[in-house]
Amino acid sequence: MPTTERRNDTPPPRTGNTEAEVLRGFLAYLRASIAAKVEDAPEPWVRTAAVPSGTTLLGLLRHLTFVERATFLGERVTDWQKTFRVTQADTVAAVVAGYREAVARADEILDGCTDLGAPVPGRSAPSLRWALTHLIEETGRHAGHADILRELADGSTGR
C-alpha cells in the first residue's frame, strides 16, 4: 500500500506581460512539474501500469520527449503509441535527462523566435503560437496523468 507523502503545491508561474512570456512561462512550469513527478518516483512504480490503458510515469515522460522533438526540432514520429513504451533499459535518469535535453534544444529554438504568428523555424506550419499552445495542452494533460499515477504509487501529491 502506498505511503502518504504530501508535497507543497507550487502555484502557477508569475510571467512577463507579453503573450510569448506567458506561453513560455506556463510551458516551463508544466515541463518542470512532470519531470519532478518522474525523477524521484520509486521503482518499480515508475514503469508499472496502474491503469488499464498501460500508461506509466516513465512512458509519459518518454512520450513528451518525442512531442518536444517533433514539434520544435522537426523530428518525425511514425508511431506515437510506441513513444509511450519503456523497457528495463530505460532508466529514470536516462529518460529524465533525455527529456531535459529535448526541452533545452527546443528552448534554444524558441529563444530566437520573436513572431508568434510565424511558423516554427524550419517548417511551413504550424505557427509558433499554435505550437506553444499545443505543448501547454499536451504537457498539462500528461502532467495530470502523472499526478494520478504518482499518487497511486506512493501517495505523493502536489506540483
Secondary structure, DSSP 8 states (H G I E B T S, - for coil): -----B----------SSHHHHHHHHHHHHHHHHHHHHHT--TTGGG---STT---HHHHHHHHHHHHHHHHS----S-TGGGG---TT--HHHHHHHHHHHHHHHHHHHHT---TTSB-TTSSSSBHHHHHHHHHHHHHHHHHHHHHHHHHHH--B--
